[in-house]
Structures are given as C-alpha cells and as structure tokens.
C-alpha cells in the first residue's frame, strides 16, 4: 500500500499509529512537506541512518530527527525542483 504523509499533519500521525497494527502488507511511504515547518523534519528523516526509526520516532513519539544535510529528494517529490 502506498501512502503520503506530512509530519505536521495530525491525521497522518493517527494513521501512522493505526498502520503499526497492520500486518501482511508492504507499506510504501511518500513523505511530503505540505505544512509549514515540515520540510526540515522530512529532510532530517531522509538524512537519518535509520529512516524507518527516525520516521516512527517523529510520528509516534514526537521526537524531532537531527537536522539533515544530505541530498534528499523532497523538492522533487513535491514537484518544486528547479531545472
């Protein structure tokens, strides 16, 4: 199942908690930065050594990942990249 999620979306956080109870399905997450301040959080998750753990900590425990400096494709996913 593919799903799109923003770290500052309350519904997305609820959904993330519910998805932890789902088994026998492969989940494909597309992180988006729609809400103000989400871009830094998404960047931090992308640049984490353990992205799954960083995402879970952010969405389920409200633990902000360290600032990321890697080349994350967030602008490309949002369609805002510069050519």
Steps between C-alpha positions, in 0.01 A plus 500: 500500500633842410418797721600863526570666832610834644667509843289800608168342403295383799300251295823360354631435851179315590525297181862414576395359836228291338738369233719352774217252563484388137692193395536293186529810282793696361482873567656760272526841665532823305601775741364841407561845643167672448464675835730776623811363670465151356785539253769494771342197666477309171860595418611371840327166446643462148851564628472264799698177500184312601220676313226266622595552864531877450155515336339287770659709776381819334144390430431283805718659771538857369881466505652738246786347295829691486527754219596329177752617244475222243360535148140403582248492212235697686470780242479243222218315677310825544552599137681819597846420378685751288615387156 
